[in-house]
Amino acid sequence: MSRGNRFVPGTAALPLVFILSLLLALVGCAPAKQETKAKVIEGVIATVTVSQPQWTTKEEILTVNGEIHAKDEVLVVAETSGKVTVVNIDTGSRVSKGDILVQMEDEVKQANLVSSQANYDKAKSDWDRAQQLFTQKVISDSDLQGNRLAYVNANAQLITVRKDFENTKIRSPLTGIVTEKSVSTGTMLSPGMGVARVIDISQLKLMVSIAESSILKVKKGQSVSIEASPYPGRAFPGSVFAISPKSTSSLIFPVEIDLRNDAQSPLYDGMLATAKISLGKRSLWTIPRVSIIGSLQHPQVFVVREGVARLKDVLAGGDFGTDIEVIQGLEKADQVITSGQNNLDDGSLIEIVGGTHENS
């Protein structure tokens, strides 16, 4: 062979060695296979206590918030026209039924009343005399009916004029407190104009809204325990007065609850309050409230699965103090972690140190 084509020992093996070295380098740089959560934290074991779901009998309490209003509230309006001469009230004044709130000028109306009374007296006298004369056959039937018509018209006129005169004294239709005064001396009034607003807070009503899922369990006359914001821990007795058969667009039904005011702990129109209505006792599937992770709108719990903690979504029902009703998401044999769960992740290794250990 010529010198340029001479074979040099070992040169053919160089590319192969280079390729093998490259492959080994690539394999060494490849990411390690992902291990499960339990493998990653192998050797770190969290201690927990557990409990199992229980069937328990609970009194179901429906808790709803609402606003207190006066049972009776009225806007007092003028029923005749005229000028205000006297105002006997201010905002905050306490008034009794029949009290004169506002006096209007009445001289002309009083004169009309005197004239109408005189016309009535004459018409009545003529009617009485006509009946006697008709009995004696002195006047005709048409004369009798003419006197009768004059008497009826005079009586109607007297009633109208007397009412118009009485309306110059604007009176309170109920006993209560003036919350708004709309007039002053010299104000010109016409029929229908507002004069004052009066509310009676001796009897109150709590207006609440109840969802479709609970409304059929609420009955008229049912006892209610009410807690008002200004008196924490104090319960006021009430009763369901009215349930609207028509819901809002959100399937919420307005309910009115009667509430008698307490002079020692007075409640005012516009205060916020909470009503607690007993819906009776029933069997519930419950877990301890402390086991819940997150809010009751989106609750989760950790359950035990072969020595690790697994996070599960659950559907919660009623809130019963230390217990929460579970509608969906758990089995009878599940062990729910009740303490130590704040340090857990889904898949954390655990050791049970307390609570209900055995499945049943």
Secondary structure, 3 states (H helix, E strand, C coil): CCHHHCCCCCCCCHHHHHHHHHHHHHHHHCCCCCCCHHHHCCCCCEEEEEECCEEEEEEEEEEEEEEEEEEEEEEEECCCCEEEEEECCCCCCEECCCCEEEEECCHHHHHHHHHHHHHHHHHHHHHHHHHHHHHCCCCCHHHHHHHHHHHHHHHHHHHHHHHHHHCCEEECCCCEEEEEECCCCCCEECCCCEEEEEEEEEEEEEEEEEEHHHHCCCCCCCEEEEEECCCCCCCEEEEEEEECCCCCCCCEEEEEEEEECCCCCCCCCCCEEEEEEEEEEEEEEEEEHHHCECCCCCCEEEEEECCEEEEEECEEEEEECCEEEEEECCCCCCCEEEECHHHCCCCCEEEEEEECCCCC
